[in-house]
């Protein structure tokens, strides 16, 4: 025996390898395939009906075949908690629900007040990726996802495409779970999520012409509202309108392309901004916080008079026109800030002061009764330079 | 003939252990105490580690071929040396259990979504047994082989994480009390330089050794600090929610997430690291037993380590919470004694020589 063992010793690694194969191979060969045991969820919808939660899940089923066909199923279940609704969905499906490939989370209107608990559950218990995008909707998440699913398209891809576009033109970055928690755990406890709606008219048109070309209009089923839902301490407090979102975007370097609307004597003029540079500085003088915003806006001299009808190229902006544009921008910023003050937000401004003037800012905060009111005490000095070609 | 490893292998071994338990859960756990100052805790503890390393250099220069156990026996008597080695034995069992549990959770989240404890434990013990039985030279060559893939993997993770970078972290944001409590409570995860003391008789030490070891150690410390810096800068308020620093820093971006399993780079790096770390800890544990009970053969020592590990795991430390709680309670005192007090005691052995020379 001893002789045998000493002969085998040089091959110990090989023997161990064979042993591991013997240990794991039969066990794994006897198992059914992963796809028949687990349901891969790409999009999750959550609604609240009185005291019950309703889960709507879109699952992806990989199918073997010559052509690559993506099959998406819609599953819905209800329970007095998310976990019980999930359990029911698993029972109905006959598969274990996995969230490793979930990219989007759609939260219906009623469930939005429980958003922290919902996200907490999915992130901690179900290891949902922090990079998943959260979308809020005025409708129910079930209705939203059902209509999306009817298009026989990949729903998460549709949402992703929209979010990618919006992250460059509306939100300055994708509204992910990480972003939400980052705001929620900040001193002001303010966070934002994206808003999408369902376009009922387009859906009707779609159903009428279902026999024909469906792909072109399939994207229109979702209404890109351009709105943003604002949460304070985990509760939805306000829905920022597209104009208010635009007003806040003057603070963002990344959003550089947009139209500026100027109204005078009942006439609407649109100027196209094709670039901008943002310089933000903060200082505290005599316990008074001052936020200096210096905007260098590049107008590409395109003026559209009476929008949609006339298209006129202008060589140079007159002083009067420049003043009107500046005034319009200032008004937009003011209206947006007023709303943020009203609902006690302002994370980015708070952070900027905290980073750059920490000692003075802490002193200033100590002089306040409630730090949530800090934004109302800040003076915004806005300097705008309009640049020509 | 005594089995020895080259200076380069020694430097690599010291570097690989610097990663141990630091690039997964630690930044997140420390954030609760020190916020952005976690980076300063790392800097402070690394500075202490370098100090310990210098004690080792001086000791090795003076007692070239002596083992640490012999040195302790000669200077402090054999019973005291045995007591110190017994406490080291407990310390390294706790260290290996922390490592096993933290990486176990990581691999479960990333690869084995279903609870595959048996596979993980069999693999761990097999790696340990094979490398420990293979001898110290084999271990030296193994860590040497994996070093560059580890450094490459960690560097790629740092590089990708720059895409997620937003704003640098805010420093000096915690109180001195919470800062030092944080450092104190997680002392067990630092102090890795001490391991070289236990291997001092098995290391080839030439003139360039000091420079070489320091160079490797500083490079590794730089990489660890960069991972921690990126982690804290990316997550800031939510750092405490993320428990796998090296993976999380590359997975945040939705665009990167859509590429697919990009975290495979981080997973592979951690896999190589775990393999090396468990092998080193395993070898050291068997070596400690061999020193305490010199008549027992190496294979029996390995068997004892495996049995004790299994018993400890099955009966006491079967959940990560128990292990981490132990590391953050009584484990702290054990860690401070072994990592810092024992090297300081050893530094007194240096004074002795001068006196001897004078006499």
Interface residues (C-beta under 8 A of the other chain):
Chain A: X12 X13 X16 X20 X23 X24 X98 X100 X103 X123 X127 X129 X130 X131 X132 X133 X160 X163 X164 X174 X176 X178 X181 X182 X185 X186 X351 X354 X355 X358
Chain B: X109 X113 X119 X122 X123 X126 X130 X133 X167 X170 X235 X236 X237 X238 X241 X242 X248 X251 X252 X253 X254 X255 X256 X257 X258
